[in-house]
Structure formats: structure tokens, C-alpha cells
Amino acid sequence: MIKFILFSIWRKHQSRNRNHIQQEDRRDAHRKNAQSESVLKTCMQDLPLARVKWVIDGDTVIVTQGWKETVIRLDSIDCPEDGQNWGNTAKYGLMKLISRKNVRLEVHGMDHHGRTLATIHLWNEQKYEWLNVNERMVTLGHAWVMRRYYDHLPQDRQNKLNRLERWAQSKKVGLWSEDNPMPPWEWRSGR
């Protein structure tokens, strides 16, 4: 029942957002250039603040900004789907990181489903610094890097994502502990 409610909320936002977005904007969603990591650190307080309301899956959440709810798709990563091996683990990993917490959103555009593409940043109290949640999901072995869709990121951030994924693979962290994990885009096309 909860999955149905979450799906209904997501679909409502999806159709609402789709009405406001031109097809051209969707195709160019990944063309909005992001800041380098060093520049981003200096302007983090300028990014929009939001509160995570729901975690739909390992790479999709609903956030609130005041009374406004927005469906966020974590940019440049892809987590296993619901029903796929490691799908629930990735979802609960994201819940543990950001559920009901205040985050900063580095918005990159919209995807073809009408979701806002963003890098989510969470304040890390112990290290007294901002944590890139998208990168953390890769480090924990909950996500693949979507190289096809990360050309809007500066080279230093692309390199870091690649390095984190290689590290998770080499240490057999998370989904990499399984024999031949199937990327979600292959799993979706085989259904």
C-alpha cells in the first residue's frame, strides 16, 4: 500500500512537471554545466535548501521546499531498480543517508520523465563539511556511474565518480560483491 501511495505521489508530480517542460529542455537537460568541486565548496550556502520527505528508490526522492514538493532524480548515477537485485538495499542505503534531513540541491535540469536532476549535498556534522550524496551512493556500492549522462560535470567531478566506482568494484563493496551485477539500464531493457 505504501509503495502505491509513493508511486501515486511520484506520478502526480511527474505529470505536473511534464506539462511545464518543453521537449527541447528535456533533451538538453544534461547540458547545464556544473561547477568544479573547489568552486562548489565556496558557494554551497547559495544552493537551494530542501527537506527530504520520501525516498522512492535508490536514486529518486521527493523533497519539500516550503509547501512545494519536487521529485528529484540523483544526477549522473543509476541504482538498481525495485525488483532487481540490490534495489531494496540501495533504497535503504539512501534512506539511511538522507531521509527526513535538510539538504542542498545542485540542480542540473530535468530528465525525460519530468523529474528534477540534482546532486544532493548533506552536511556532515562529524567532518564539518558537505557530503556529495550522489558520490556517496557510488562509494557504498549502491550505484553505477552514468557516463552517458555526466558530460555536463567538470572533468574533476567526472574523474572522481569514475575513481569511486573503480574503488567500490575493486573492494567488492555493495552490489559489486555479487557475481556479475546487472546495470539497471540493461535490466530495464530486458523486461
C-alpha positions as CSV (number, residue, x, y, z in Angstrom):
1,M,0.0,0.0,0.0
2,I,2.8,2.4,0.9
3,K,4.5,1.7,-2.5
4,F,1.3,2.5,-4.2
5,I,0.9,5.8,-2.4
6,L,4.5,6.8,-3.1
7,F,4.1,5.8,-6.7
8,S,0.9,7.9,-6.9
9,I,2.6,10.9,-5.5
10,W,5.5,10.5,-7.9
11,R,3.2,10.1,-10.9
12,K,1.2,13.2,-9.8
13,H,4.5,15.2,-9.7
14,Q,5.7,13.6,-12.9
15,S,2.6,14.7,-14.9
16,R,2.5,18.1,-13.3
17,N,6.2,18.7,-14.2
18,R,5.8,17.3,-17.7
19,N,3.2,19.9,-18.5
20,H,5.6,22.7,-17.7
21,I,8.6,21.5,-19.6
22,Q,9.2,21.8,-23.3
23,Q,10.6,18.8,-25.1
24,E,13.7,20.7,-26.1
25,D,14.5,21.4,-22.5
26,R,14.4,17.7,-21.7
27,R,16.8,16.8,-24.4
28,D,19.2,19.5,-23.2
29,A,18.8,18.6,-19.5
30,H,22.3,17.3,-19.1
31,R,23.8,20.4,-20.8
32,K,23.6,22.7,-17.9
33,N,27.2,23.0,-16.8
34,A,28.0,22.2,-13.1
35,Q,30.7,23.9,-11.0
36,S,34.0,22.3,-10.2
37,E,34.3,20.8,-6.8
38,S,36.6,23.6,-5.5
39,V,34.2,26.3,-6.7
40,L,31.2,24.5,-5.4
41,K,32.6,24.4,-1.9
42,T,32.7,28.2,-1.8
43,C,29.1,28.7,-2.9
44,M,27.3,25.8,-1.2
45,Q,25.3,28.1,1.0
46,D,23.8,29.7,-2.1
47,L,22.3,26.4,-3.3
48,P,18.5,25.8,-2.6
49,L,17.7,24.2,0.8
50,A,15.2,21.4,0.9
51,R,14.0,18.7,3.2
52,V,13.8,15.1,2.1
53,K,10.2,13.8,2.5
54,W,10.3,10.4,0.8
55,V,12.9,8.1,-0.7
56,I,11.2,6.4,-3.6
57,D,14.2,4.3,-4.7
58,G,18.0,4.4,-4.6
59,D,18.2,7.4,-7.0
60,T,14.8,9.2,-6.7
61,V,13.4,11.2,-3.7
62,I,10.7,13.7,-3.0
63,V,11.8,16.9,-1.3
64,T,9.9,19.8,0.1
65,Q,10.8,23.5,-0.1
66,G,8.2,25.2,2.0
67,W,4.9,23.8,0.7
68,K,6.3,22.8,-2.7
69,E,7.1,19.2,-3.3
70,T,9.6,18.2,-6.0
71,V,10.7,14.9,-7.4
72,I,14.5,14.7,-7.5
73,R,16.4,12.2,-9.6
74,L,20.0,11.9,-8.4
75,D,22.1,13.1,-11.3
76,S,24.8,11.0,-13.0
77,I,24.2,7.8,-11.1
78,D,21.9,4.8,-11.6
79,C,20.8,2.5,-8.8
80,P,19.3,-1.0,-9.2
81,E,15.5,-0.9,-9.7
82,D,12.8,-2.1,-7.4
83,G,12.6,-5.8,-8.0
84,Q,16.2,-6.0,-9.2
85,N,19.0,-7.5,-7.1
86,W,20.3,-4.8,-4.7
87,G,17.3,-2.5,-5.4
88,N,15.9,-2.5,-1.9
89,T,19.4,-2.3,-0.4
90,A,20.2,0.8,-2.4
91,K,16.9,2.4,-1.4
92,Y,17.5,1.8,2.3
93,G,21.1,3.0,1.9
94,L,19.8,6.3,0.6
95,M,17.1,6.4,3.3
96,K,19.8,6.0,6.0
97,L,21.8,8.8,4.5
98,I,19.2,11.5,3.9
99,S,15.6,10.5,5.0
100,R,13.9,13.4,6.7
101,K,17.1,15.6,6.6
102,N,17.8,19.0,5.2
103,V,19.9,19.0,2.1
104,R,21.2,21.4,-0.5
105,L,20.3,20.8,-4.1
106,E,22.6,21.5,-7.0
107,V,20.1,21.4,-9.8
108,H,21.2,20.4,-13.3
109,G,17.9,20.4,-15.2
110,M,15.1,17.9,-15.9
111,D,15.0,14.4,-17.2
112,H,12.7,13.0,-19.8
113,H,10.2,11.9,-17.1
114,G,9.9,15.4,-15.8
115,R,12.0,14.9,-12.7
116,T,14.5,17.5,-11.5
117,L,18.0,16.3,-11.9
118,A,20.2,17.2,-9.0
119,T,23.3,16.5,-7.0
120,I,22.2,16.3,-3.3
121,H,24.6,17.6,-0.6
122,L,24.2,16.8,3.0
123,W,26.0,18.5,5.9
124,N,28.3,16.0,7.7
125,E,28.5,17.0,11.4
126,Q,31.5,14.8,12.2
127,K,33.7,16.0,9.4
128,Y,32.2,19.5,9.4
129,E,31.9,19.5,5.6
130,W,29.3,18.9,2.8
131,L,28.8,15.3,1.7
132,N,28.0,14.7,-2.0
133,V,25.2,12.1,-1.7
134,N,25.4,11.0,-5.3
135,E,29.1,10.2,-4.9
136,R,28.5,8.5,-1.6
137,M,26.0,6.2,-3.2
138,V,28.7,5.1,-5.7
139,T,31.2,4.7,-2.9
140,L,28.9,2.5,-0.9
141,G,28.4,0.3,-4.0
142,H,24.7,1.2,-4.4
143,A,25.0,2.8,-7.8
144,W,26.7,2.8,-11.2
145,V,28.1,6.0,-12.7
146,M,26.0,7.0,-15.7
147,R,28.8,8.1,-18.1
148,R,26.4,8.6,-20.9
149,Y,24.8,11.5,-18.9
150,Y,27.6,13.1,-17.0
151,D,29.2,15.3,-19.6
152,H,27.8,18.5,-18.0
153,L,30.0,17.8,-15.0
154,P,33.5,19.3,-14.9
155,Q,36.4,16.8,-15.6
156,D,37.4,16.8,-11.9
157,R,34.0,15.6,-10.8
158,Q,33.7,13.0,-13.6
159,N,37.2,11.7,-12.7
160,K,36.1,11.4,-9.0
161,L,32.9,9.5,-9.8
162,N,35.0,7.1,-12.0
163,R,37.6,6.7,-9.3
164,L,34.9,6.0,-6.6
165,E,33.2,3.4,-8.8
166,R,36.5,1.6,-9.6
167,W,37.3,1.6,-5.8
168,A,33.9,0.1,-4.9
169,Q,34.4,-2.6,-7.7
170,S,37.9,-3.4,-6.6
171,K,36.9,-3.8,-2.9
172,K,33.7,-5.7,-3.8
173,V,31.6,-3.1,-1.9
174,G,27.8,-3.3,-2.1
175,L,26.4,-4.6,-5.4
176,W,29.9,-5.3,-6.6
177,S,30.0,-8.2,-4.0
178,E,27.6,-10.1,-6.3
179,D,28.7,-12.1,-9.3
180,N,28.1,-10.2,-12.5
181,P,25.8,-7.4,-11.2
182,M,23.5,-6.2,-14.0
183,P,23.3,-2.5,-14.6
184,P,19.8,-1.1,-14.3
185,W,19.6,0.2,-17.9
186,E,20.2,-3.4,-19.1
187,W,17.7,-4.8,-16.6
188,R,15.1,-2.3,-17.7
189,S,15.6,-3.1,-21.4
190,G,15.3,-6.8,-20.7
191,R,11.9,-6.6,-19.1
